[in-house]
Amino acid sequence: MKSNFFLIAFILISSFCYAQEYEIGGKVTEAQTGLPLPGATVSVKNGTLQTIADLDGNFKISGVPSGATLVFSYVGFSNYEFKVTKNETISIGLSPDAESLEEVVVIGYGSQTKREVTGAVGIVSSKNLEQLRPIKIEQALQGTVSGVNVTTQSGRPGGNLDVRIRGIATNGENRPTFIVDGNIIKDIGLLNPNDIESLTVLKDAQAAIYGTIGANGVILITTKTGKKNSKTRISYNTYIGSQETSRKLPLLNATEYALLLNESYANAGNALPFPNVAGLGKGTDWQDEVFDTGVPIVSHDLSASGGSDKVTYTISGSHLDQGGIIGGYKSNFLRNTARLNLNADLTDKLRAKANVMYLYTSSRTFNENALGSVLFNAINTPSIFKPYDQNGNYTVLPSGDVNTPGSNIGFEIINPLEQIANTFNTYNLKRLSGSFALEYDVIKDLTVTGRIGFETSNSEGKTFNKLVYYGEGKVFNNPRSSVDQNAINDNSYTFDLFATYKKTLAEDHNFAVTAGTTVFKEYGNGLNATGFDVPNNSWEFADISLTTGYVDRKAAGSYAYDERRLSHFGRLQYDYKGRYLLSAMIRRDMSTKFGPSNRVAYFPSFTAGWVISDESFFGESKFINFLKLRGSYGSLGNDQIKSNAYISLLGGEATYIFNGQLVNGNAIGLLANPDVKWEEAKKFDVGLDFRLFNDKVEIATDYFIDTRKDLLIVDVPISAITGIAAPGGSSPVVNAGSVRNKGFEFAINYKEQLSDNFSFNVNYNVTTLKNEVIEVNNGTGFIEGGLFGTSTITSRMQVGHEMGYFFGYKTNGIFQNQAEVDAHPSQSALGAEAKPGDLRFVDVNGDNKIDTSDRTDIGSPIPDVTMGLNINLNYKGFDFTAYAFASIGNDMVRAYERTQNDVNRSNYMLGRWTGEGTSNSVPRVTTAATANNIFSDYFVEDASYLRIQNVQLGYTLNPSFTEKAGITKVRIYTGVNNLYTFTKYKGYDPGASNGNPIGGGVDNGFYPIPRTYMFGVNVNF
C-alpha cells in the first residue's frame, strides 16, 4: 500500500510538472539602438502558440509550457531563442542580420534581395560604423570589404584618403564614384558617419548602370531614415579621445651622431668635426619637439527619428573637433553637420522623400610629405642642435661651410619649431547637399520616380607667407611678406527620371524592367590673388585689402567651368523560380568633356546567376544550405579629366614685345586634342556564394579581370616649340594606354550563438591582385613620376610592369675588399669609382659597365595581397570588437633621408660596413664622393604590414534599470584606434600614399596616423 501511495504521488507530481504553464511578458527592441520593434513575432518553437509585439514593442504570451523555447523574430533581424522555466518579464534585443538572404541590397536605380544579386558587391552596415568609429567614412571600408584598399595621404586632421577598388587601372583618377541617396558627391570623407545606414560597393559590371562614371567602381551610400509607426527616438552619442603619434623613427642621439660623423670625415681623409664627444649626451630629440601627446579629439552627435503610418523623419546634428599631433592648433580640424530626412505618403499612390545635409569645416595645415616639411626637418636635423639659442630665439641651423666640418646639412633643412611658428593658414568650407524625390504608382507594379539631387559649396582659403630668415642660403627664406587668398564656388545637380515595372507570369517567371534618363551638371568658378607687404609682418593683418606692395607680374587669377552629361539607361531583370537569374543593362552617355565626334558612348553589361541549391538534384544537404554561381561582364567608362581637354584655351602666361617693350599677356594653355574620348573598362567576374552549417558560415569567392583601355594620359612629350613650356601651358590629353588588373577574392563569415548570453561573429577576407601595364603609346613607351631628392625620377608606367613601379639600380650587397671591386664592372659612370664598403650595383644588361642602361624594375607600391580580419564577441551586456588589416607585397621608397654629409641618420647606420665582413647591407660612411646615394633598391623597402585598426570594449546597462528614467539604452565603451602596426618598414606609415598612381609610394615623411584612445557613451531615449 505504501509503495502504491508513492507511485500515485509520483505520477501526480510528474503530471503537474509536465502540464505546468507560464506567462512571459516584456519588450522586443533593436539591440543596436534600443528602438522598439513593433510587430515582432513571439512564438513557441515547434508549436502553434504565438503573439505579436505592439507599437511599443511590448508583448505578453500565456500558456507556454515549462521548458519550451520562445523564438523572437523580425524581418531583417536574427532570430533569438529563449528557454522558459518560470513566469517572468524579459527584455529581448534583436540584432540586424547583415547576412540574411532577404537583406535588401541597393544596386543603383533600385534594389534586390541578397539572394537575387548577381554582381560582386560588398556591404558595410551602420553596425560596422558604430564599432569602428571612423572619423572619415572611407576608413570603414579598410579591411571590411574584399577588393577594397584604402590608403592615407596624410594622418593630419582632415587628411585625404584614397579608395581603390580592385587595383589601380589608370594613370589618372582612380577614385570610385560616390553616390549618396542617389546624388553624386565628390567628397564623402566630410560626411558624418553616424548619419550612414549602409555603404554598398559595386565592384564589377553591375556598376555599368552608371556608365561613364562607373569604371573605377561605385559606392552607394544610404543614409538613415525614420521607421513607420514608431515613437520619437532620441539618440545621443559622444566620445572624447587622446591622440599621440603611432610611431617614432629610431634616430641617432648626439653622441652617436658625432661618432658617426667623425668616422665619415676620417674615411675621406678630413679632420674630425668632433675631436671631443664627451658631454654631448643624447642631445635634442627633434621628434619629441614636434610631436604633441595627449592631443584631444571630441565628438558629439544628436539625432531624433520616428514616424506615423504616413510620415517618417530623421533630424541629426554633429560636432567634431580634432587637434593635430604636430603643430598644435595650427593643424586642427573642425566639422559641424546637420541633416533632415523626411518621407511622406502623400496619397496611396504618391510618396515624397527629402534629404538635406549641411556641412561646415574649418582646418589649418602645414607643409608635409615633401623636402622641407616639418617632419623632414625633424628627421634630418642633427641632435647636437638645441631648439633655442641662449637668448631664447629659435636656433638658426647652418647651411654648410667647407671650412667648418659638421655644418653641411644643406639649404633645405631649417629649424622645424620655427617653421611651425611661421606657418599661418586657414581653410573654411560650407556645403549644402541633398535630394528630393517623388514616387508614383501609375498602375499596379509600375512605379515612376523623379529625383533632383544637388550640391553647392563655397570655400575660402588664406595663407600668410611671413618675411622670415632661416639662415644663410636657405631656400625657405622669404625676403618679402605676402598673403594668398582664394574663394571657390562649386555646384552640381542631378535630375533622374526612371520607371520600374515588375511582373510575374505563370507564377514562376519574374520580370523587372527599369528605364530612365539622367541629367548631370557641375559648374563653378574660382578666384585667387596675392597681396604683398603685409602690415607689421603679422597674421593679424594678413588680408589683401591691407597690403601695400606690388609686383611686375600677374598677381591674380580666376577660372570657371561648366560640364554636363545627358544619359539614358535601361535594365531588364529576370528570374525563374528565383533559381535562374539574369540581368542585362545598357547606358548611353553624352558628355561635354569630349569633342563632338566622341561625345556619345554606350555601355552594355550582363550579369547572371544560378541558385544551384534550389535544384532537385541537390537534395537536402545538411552541410551546404545555399549555393549560388554568378557571373558578369560589361563595359564601363571613366571621364575624370580636366574640363575642355579637347580644345585650346588661353590659360597660359607669356611675355610679348609690344611697341618695343615687354608686356605680360596670355598664351595657349592645354594643347587641344579633338579626338580625346572616354577610358573604357571591360570587367569580367565569376563568383560562388555558399552558406554552410545551418547558415552559420557564409562564403563568397570571386575571380575578376578588369581591362582598362584608351587611358587618358596627360603630359605626352611633344616639342616645346608648340608653347607648352610656357607657364600655364601643358601637353595634350591623349588616349594612349591599357592596364589589366586580375585577382581573386575570398570572404568568409562565421557566426555562432553558443548560449543565451554568449555569441560571436568572425569575418575574414583576402584579395590577391596582379596589375600589369599592357600598352603605352605616348612616343617614349613609358610615363614617369615621383621624385627622390630634388631631381631623380623614381617611378614609371611601362609595358610589362605594374603601374608606378620603381625604376632604378639593383644592388648585390657591398664590396668587402679591393679584389671584389677590381673584379666587378666599373661604376664610375654613376659618379665615383667604387671602393670597399660601397654598394655593389648589378650589371643588368651584361655590357660589363654600370650606367643608366642598367636601371630596372626594383619594386612596386601595389600590394600583392590584402586581408581583413574582424571579430565581434557579445557576453551578457558586454561587447568586444577588433578590426585588423594586412597588406603584403607593397614596397615603399625611403626618401625622407637627406643625402647631405652632416644630416642626422637613422640608427640602422650603426650596423654600417666598417671593414671586411662587418656588413653586407649598409654601406660605409664617408664625406668623399660615392655612388651610394643614387636611387637604387637600397632605398626601396618591403612595406608589408599588419595593422590592428580598432579595438573596442563596451557595456550596455540592463534596460530594466534605465527604462524607468525613459532611457531605452545606455552603452559605455572604450577603445583604441590604430592600436599598432607590425611592419619592417623603417618609415612612419607603410600604408601611406600621396595618391598618385605613378610615384605614390615615395615617402618624404608621411604624417603618421595618430593612435587614439577613446571613451564614449551612447544613450537612446
Secondary structure as the mmCIF struct_conf table of DSSP 4:
data_model
#
loop_
_struct_conf.conf_type_id
_struct_conf.id
_struct_conf.beg_label_comp_id
_struct_conf.beg_label_asym_id
_struct_conf.beg_label_seq_id
_struct_conf.end_label_comp_id
_struct_conf.end_label_asym_id
_struct_conf.end_label_seq_id
HELX_RH_AL_P HELX_RH_AL_P1 LYS A 2 ALA A 19
STRN STRN1 GLU A 21 GLU A 30
TURN_TY1_P TURN_TY1_P1 ALA A 31 THR A 33
STRN STRN2 PRO A 36 PRO A 36
TURN_TY1_P TURN_TY1_P2 PRO A 38 GLY A 39
STRN STRN3 THR A 41 VAL A 44
TURN_TY1_P TURN_TY1_P3 LYS A 45 ASN A 46
BEND BEND1 GLY A 47 THR A 48
STRN STRN4 GLN A 50 ILE A 52
TURN_TY1_P TURN_TY1_P4 LEU A 55 ASP A 56
BEND BEND2 GLY A 57 GLY A 57
STRN STRN5 ASN A 58 PRO A 65
TURN_TY1_P TURN_TY1_P5 SER A 66 GLY A 67
STRN STRN6 THR A 69 SER A 73
TURN_TY1_P TURN_TY1_P6 VAL A 75 GLY A 76
STRN STRN7 PHE A 77 PHE A 77
STRN STRN8 TYR A 80 LYS A 83
BEND BEND3 LYS A 86 LYS A 86
STRN STRN9 GLU A 88 LEU A 94
HELX_LH_PP_P HELX_LH_PP_P1 SER A 95 SER A 95
STRN STRN10 PRO A 96 PRO A 96
TURN_TY1_P TURN_TY1_P7 ALA A 98 GLU A 99
TURN_TY1_P TURN_TY1_P8 LEU A 101 GLU A 102
STRN STRN11 VAL A 104 VAL A 106
BEND BEND4 GLY A 108 GLY A 110
STRN STRN12 SER A 111 THR A 113
TURN_TY1_P TURN_TY1_P9 LYS A 114 GLU A 116
BEND BEND5 GLY A 119 GLY A 119
STRN STRN13 VAL A 121 SER A 125
HELX_RH_AL_P HELX_RH_AL_P2 SER A 126 LEU A 132
BEND BEND6 ILE A 135 LYS A 136
HELX_RH_3T_P HELX_RH_3T_P1 ILE A 137 LEU A 141
TURN_TY1_P TURN_TY1_P10 GLN A 142 THR A 144
BEND BEND7 VAL A 145 VAL A 145
TURN_TY1_P TURN_TY1_P11 SER A 146 GLY A 147
STRN STRN14 VAL A 148 THR A 152
BEND BEND8 GLN A 153 GLN A 153
BEND BEND9 ARG A 156 ARG A 156
TURN_TY1_P TURN_TY1_P12 PRO A 157 GLY A 158
STRN STRN15 LEU A 161 ILE A 165
BEND BEND10 ARG A 166 GLY A 167
BEND BEND11 ASN A 171 GLY A 172
HELX_LH_PP_P HELX_LH_PP_P2 ARG A 175 PRO A 176
STRN STRN16 THR A 177 VAL A 180
TURN_TY1_P TURN_TY1_P13 ASP A 181 GLY A 182
STRN STRN17 ASN A 183 ILE A 185
BEND BEND12 LYS A 186 LYS A 186
HELX_RH_3T_P HELX_RH_3T_P2 ILE A 188 LEU A 190
BEND BEND13 LEU A 191 LEU A 191
HELX_RH_3T_P HELX_RH_3T_P3 PRO A 193 ASP A 195
STRN STRN18 ILE A 196 LEU A 202
BEND BEND14 ASP A 204 ASP A 204
HELX_RH_3T_P HELX_RH_3T_P4 ALA A 205 ILE A 213
TURN_TY1_P TURN_TY1_P14 ALA A 215 ASN A 216
STRN STRN19 VAL A 218 THR A 223
TURN_TY1_P TURN_TY1_P15 LYS A 228 ASN A 229
STRN STRN20 SER A 230 THR A 245
BEND BEND15 SER A 246 SER A 246
STRN STRN21 LEU A 251 LEU A 251
HELX_RH_AL_P HELX_RH_AL_P3 ALA A 254 ASN A 267
TURN_TY1_P TURN_TY1_P16 ALA A 268 GLY A 269
BEND BEND16 PRO A 273 PRO A 273
BEND BEND17 PRO A 275 PRO A 275
TURN_TY1_P TURN_TY1_P17 ALA A 278 GLY A 279
BEND BEND18 LYS A 282 LYS A 282
HELX_RH_AL_P HELX_RH_AL_P4 TRP A 286 VAL A 290
STRN STRN22 PHE A 291 PHE A 291
BEND BEND19 THR A 293 GLY A 294
STRN STRN23 VAL A 295 GLY A 307
BEND BEND20 ASP A 309 LYS A 310
STRN STRN24 VAL A 311 GLN A 322
BEND BEND21 ILE A 325 ILE A 325
STRN STRN25 ILE A 326 ILE A 326
BEND BEND22 GLY A 327 GLY A 327
HELX_RH_3T_P HELX_RH_3T_P5 GLY A 328 SER A 331
STRN STRN26 PHE A 333 ASP A 345
BEND BEND23 THR A 347 LYS A 349
STRN STRN27 LEU A 350 SER A 363
BEND BEND24 ASN A 369 ALA A 370
TURN_TY1_P TURN_TY1_P18 LEU A 371 GLY A 372
HELX_RH_AL_P HELX_RH_AL_P5 VAL A 374 ASN A 380
BEND BEND25 THR A 381 THR A 381
TURN_TY1_P TURN_TY1_P19 SER A 383 ILE A 384
BEND BEND26 PHE A 385 PHE A 385
BEND BEND27 PRO A 387 PRO A 387
STRN STRN28 TYR A 388 TYR A 388
TURN_TY1_P TURN_TY1_P20 GLN A 390 ASN A 391
BEND BEND28 GLY A 392 ASN A 393
STRN STRN29 TYR A 394 TYR A 394
HELX_LH_PP_P HELX_LH_PP_P3 THR A 395 PRO A 398
TURN_TY1_P TURN_TY1_P21 VAL A 402 ASN A 403
BEND BEND29 THR A 404 THR A 404
TURN_TY1_P TURN_TY1_P22 PRO A 405 GLY A 406
BEND BEND30 PHE A 411 GLU A 412
HELX_RH_AL_P HELX_RH_AL_P6 PRO A 416 ALA A 421
TURN_TY1_P TURN_TY1_P23 ASN A 422 ASN A 422
STRN STRN30 THR A 423 ILE A 443
TURN_TY1_P TURN_TY1_P24 LYS A 444 ASP A 445
STRN STRN31 LEU A 446 ASN A 465
STRN STRN32 VAL A 468 VAL A 468
BEND BEND31 GLY A 471 GLY A 471
TURN_TY1_P TURN_TY1_P25 GLU A 472 GLY A 473
TURN_TY1_P TURN_TY1_P26 VAL A 475 PHE A 476
STRN STRN33 ASN A 478 ASN A 478
BEND BEND32 PRO A 479 ARG A 480
STRN STRN34 SER A 482 LEU A 505
TURN_TY1_P TURN_TY1_P27 ALA A 506 ASP A 508
STRN STRN35 HIS A 509 PHE A 532
BEND BEND33 ASP A 533 ASP A 533
HELX_RH_3T_P HELX_RH_3T_P6 PRO A 535 ASN A 537
HELX_RH_3T_P HELX_RH_3T_P7 TRP A 539 PHE A 541
HELX_RH_3T_P HELX_RH_3T_P8 ILE A 544 LEU A 546
STRN STRN36 GLY A 549 GLY A 549
BEND BEND34 ASP A 552 ARG A 553
STRN STRN37 ALA A 556 TYR A 576
TURN_TY1_P TURN_TY1_P28 LYS A 577 ARG A 579
STRN STRN38 TYR A 580 SER A 591
TURN_TY1_P TURN_TY1_P29 THR A 592 LYS A 593
BEND BEND35 PHE A 594 PHE A 594
HELX_RH_3T_P HELX_RH_3T_P9 PRO A 596 ASN A 598
BEND BEND36 ARG A 599 ARG A 599
STRN STRN39 VAL A 600 VAL A 611
HELX_RH_3T_P HELX_RH_3T_P10 ILE A 612 ASP A 614
BEND BEND37 GLU A 615 GLU A 615
HELX_RH_3T_P HELX_RH_3T_P11 SER A 616 PHE A 618
BEND BEND38 LYS A 622 PHE A 623
STRN STRN40 ILE A 624 ASN A 638
BEND BEND39 ILE A 641 ILE A 641
TURN_TY1_P TURN_TY1_P30 SER A 643 TYR A 646
BEND BEND40 ILE A 647 ILE A 647
BEND BEND41 LEU A 650 LEU A 650
STRN STRN41 GLY A 652 PHE A 658
TURN_TY1_P TURN_TY1_P31 ASN A 659 GLY A 660
STRN STRN42 GLN A 661 ALA A 667
STRN STRN43 LEU A 670 LEU A 670
HELX_LH_PP_P HELX_LH_PP_P4 LEU A 671 ALA A 672
TURN_TY1_P TURN_TY1_P32 PRO A 674 ASP A 675
STRN STRN44 GLU A 679 LEU A 692
TURN_TY1_P TURN_TY1_P33 PHE A 693 LYS A 696
STRN STRN45 VAL A 697 LYS A 709
BEND BEND42 ASP A 710 ASP A 710
STRN STRN46 LEU A 712 ILE A 713
HELX_RH_3T_P HELX_RH_3T_P12 ALA A 720 THR A 722
TURN_TY1_P TURN_TY1_P34 GLY A 723 ALA A 725
BEND BEND43 ALA A 726 ALA A 726
TURN_TY1_P TURN_TY1_P35 PRO A 727 GLY A 728
STRN STRN47 SER A 730 SER A 730
HELX_LH_PP_P HELX_LH_PP_P5 SER A 731 VAL A 733
STRN STRN48 VAL A 734 ASN A 735
STRN STRN49 GLY A 737 GLN A 753
BEND BEND44 SER A 755 ASN A 757
STRN STRN50 PHE A 758 VAL A 776
BEND BEND45 ASN A 778 GLY A 781
STRN STRN51 PHE A 782 PHE A 788
TURN_TY1_P TURN_TY1_P36 GLY A 789 SER A 791
STRN STRN52 THR A 792 GLN A 798
TURN_TY1_P TURN_TY1_P37 VAL A 799 GLY A 800
BEND BEND46 HIS A 801 HIS A 801
TURN_TY1_P TURN_TY1_P38 MET A 803 GLY A 804
STRN STRN53 TYR A 805 GLY A 808
STRN STRN54 TYR A 809 TYR A 809
STRN STRN55 THR A 811 ILE A 814
BEND BEND47 ASN A 817 ASN A 817
HELX_RH_AL_P HELX_RH_AL_P7 GLN A 818 ALA A 823
BEND BEND48 HIS A 824 HIS A 824
HELX_LH_PP_P HELX_LH_PP_P6 PRO A 825 PRO A 825
STRN STRN56 SER A 826 SER A 826
HELX_RH_3T_P HELX_RH_3T_P13 SER A 828 LEU A 830
TURN_TY1_P TURN_TY1_P39 GLY A 831 GLY A 831
BEND BEND49 ALA A 832 ALA A 832
TURN_TY1_P TURN_TY1_P40 PRO A 836 GLY A 837
BEND BEND50 ASP A 838 ASP A 838
STRN STRN57 LEU A 839 PHE A 841
TURN_TY1_P TURN_TY1_P41 VAL A 844 ASN A 845
BEND BEND51 ASP A 847 ASN A 848
STRN STRN58 LYS A 849 LYS A 849
BEND BEND52 ASP A 851 ASP A 851
HELX_RH_3T_P HELX_RH_3T_P14 THR A 852 ASP A 854
STRN STRN59 THR A 856 ASP A 857
BEND BEND53 PRO A 861 ILE A 862
BEND BEND54 ASP A 864 ASP A 864
STRN STRN60 VAL A 865 TYR A 875
TURN_TY1_P TURN_TY1_P42 LYS A 876 GLY A 877
STRN STRN61 PHE A 878 ILE A 888
BEND BEND55 GLY A 889 GLY A 889
STRN STRN62 ASP A 891 ARG A 894
BEND BEND56 GLU A 897 GLU A 897
BEND BEND57 GLN A 900 GLN A 900
TURN_TY1_P TURN_TY1_P43 ASN A 901 ASP A 902
BEND BEND58 VAL A 903 VAL A 903
STRN STRN63 SER A 906 SER A 906
HELX_RH_3T_P HELX_RH_3T_P15 ASN A 907 GLY A 911
BEND BEND59 GLY A 915 GLY A 915
TURN_TY1_P TURN_TY1_P44 GLU A 916 GLY A 917
BEND BEND60 THR A 918 THR A 918
BEND BEND61 ASN A 920 VAL A 922
BEND BEND62 THR A 927 ALA A 928
BEND BEND63 ALA A 931 ALA A 931
TURN_TY1_P TURN_TY1_P45 ASN A 932 ASN A 933
BEND BEND64 ILE A 934 PHE A 935
STRN STRN64 SER A 936 SER A 936
HELX_RH_3T_P HELX_RH_3T_P16 ASP A 937 PHE A 939
STRN STRN65 VAL A 940 ASP A 942
STRN STRN66 TYR A 945 THR A 956
HELX_LH_PP_P HELX_LH_PP_P7 LEU A 957 ASN A 958
HELX_RH_AL_P HELX_RH_AL_P8 PRO A 959 THR A 962
HELX_RH_3T_P HELX_RH_3T_P17 GLU A 963 ALA A 965
TURN_TY1_P TURN_TY1_P46 GLY A 966 GLY A 966
BEND BEND65 THR A 968 THR A 968
STRN STRN67 LYS A 969 THR A 983
BEND BEND66 GLY A 987 TYR A 988
TURN_TY1_P TURN_TY1_P47 PRO A 990 GLY A 991
STRN STRN68 ALA A 992 ALA A 992
BEND BEND67 GLY A 995 GLY A 995
TURN_TY1_P TURN_TY1_P48 PRO A 997 GLY A 1001
STRN STRN69 VAL A 1002 ASP A 1003
BEND BEND68 ASN A 1004 ASN A 1004
HELX_LH_PP_P HELX_LH_PP_P8 PHE A 1006 ILE A 1009
STRN STRN70 PRO A 1010 ASN A 1020
#
